[in-house]
Every structure is written in structure tokens, then in C-alpha cells.
Amino acid sequence: MTAFPASAPAAAATPQAGPAADGDAAPQAARAPLLAVRQLGKRFGGLQAVSDVTLELHAGIVTTLIGPNGAGKTTLFNLITGHLTPTSGDVLYEGKSIAGQSPWRIARSGVGRTFQDLRLFSRMSVEENVLTAMEHSAWLWQPGGRAARRTRAERVAQILEMTHLSALADARAIDLAYAERKFLSIARLIASDARIWLLDEPASGLDPRSYDRFVGLLRSQVAQGVTVCIIEHNLDVVSNVSDRVAFLDQGRLLAEGTPREVLDDPRLASIYFGETA
């Protein structure tokens, strides 16, 4: 695992603009974010799990959330995706508030996510799992007819090829190896046509070959305009896939910047590794 270096200038606590995408020379900050978290907070009784977090996700940018266990990273994902309702603040997607909406409505709007426990339909086939992630017309009794079903089948086949699951199309999800189940969760995201991917430790448990495939797949999707936010503990992964890194601790956003700016900050290193001053 990459360690935080011993010394370097502190990263800025104020969110900064990421690199311009698709060769656009305009500064990232000049463009409206695809998703914006504004002074978001969540309290559970006497526990302030997330406190006054402001964060922007811009199109085609990979942002990684890091921080010690209990920093509020997964809670932040749950607030964005409607699995929790904020106590304060707002979540804006394409400039419109989605805070407090149901998870299915937020997912349908284009914000998709994966979970650490994957949450696949374990008794269904790989192909069926991907089909269920498509719009409501994925099922045979939905409108569209034979031509629409053929189009969906072709799309599923394409996605399974992208995720190296073609040979396992008829296998049940429960019978897949762990890495294969991870790729199936990504295949379902692709099938949903989500514009924003929120990935909770997507590379954990992957062998080196599967990890390389995951990074290649992620980069290809980002090149096509997908916006990605990752929760990750492996600092090698953070360095390899991130355009931006946001550091959370005790529910607060302490710093945001490039991977080098954040990972080179000794103050954050002492927090991350639990060192005392």
C-alpha cells in the first residue's frame, strides 16, 4: 500500500477544480458540476455522522473519498442515493435537488452505485441480472415487442463482453467467483446507463489480473463521459485511478485536491494512520 510521505505542503481544504475533460480548455470550475453536495449534514441522535460537507462531481472526473474508518464516506453515499435523508444541506443533480428522494427515483435519474455486499440477484443468471438493471422495458411483458427485445439482448451481450462475463451468461450469480461478481455489479451499472457511478471499494478482493481489467474498464467508461466517485482504502488504487481526492474525517471534509496534494499531506497521514501528534 502506498504510504503518505513524511512531509509536504498541506492540501487545500476548499474544493478545487479538476482537470478539464475531453480537451476542453475552459477551467473545470467554470462549468456547472454534474452533481453537487452542498453543506450536507446527517445526525443520528447525538451523533453527527456527516457535517457541512460540500463536494462537486464534474463530468468525466474520477473522485476518490478516503479517510479513516467511521469518517462518514458510506453515509455520504447513502445521503446522495436516497438511502438516508439529510438532516441539513442539499444534493443537486444537474442543478436540481434530489435530497430525500427515493433510491429508485435517484437511480432512474442517472445516479448509480455499487455496495460492498454487491446486492446481486443471486439465484438469477448473469444475463438476467444485467437485464434487470435496464429500464422498466427490460422485461418481456413490457412495451417494445420483438425488435426491442432483440436490441436489449444485443446490448446485454455487448456489456458482458466488455466485462469479460460472456462465457458466464447463463451462470447464476451465486455460483460466480468473487471477482466475477464484482464485474457483474459493474455490468449492471453500465446497463443502467447511469451518468454517475458511486463505487464502494470496487477493487477490494481483486487479484492482480482482475484489478488490471477493472482499471481498464473504469478508464474506458470515464473516457466516454461517465463521472465516478469511489470509496477506497487502498492508496495504490487511489493513486492509480483518481483525478481528485477528498479526505473525510469524523464526518467533515478536511481537504480536497489532486492525489499528490492530498496523499503528500503529513497532517492527513497522521489522521489516516491514527498517529498522535
JOUR-V43755 format. One line per field, one symbol per residue. psi: psi as a letter, one per 20 degrees, with the letter a starting at -180 (. if undefined). Layout:
BEGIN
psi: ???
END
This chain:
BEGIN
psi: ppqprhqrqqqphpprqaqqqkjpipqhiiqpqgpppolpqppndjpnhpolppqpoqpjpoppprrrpjijghhgghhhjjiqpqhraqpppkiqpjpirqhhggghijoqrrqhjglrnhiqrgghgggiirrijhqhirqhagghhggghhgghgghghjkjgijhiqqhhiqrghhhghhhhhhgghikphppopolhipjprgghgggggggghhhhhjjppppppqhohggghhiqhqpppqpljqohqparggggijohghghggjkqq.
END
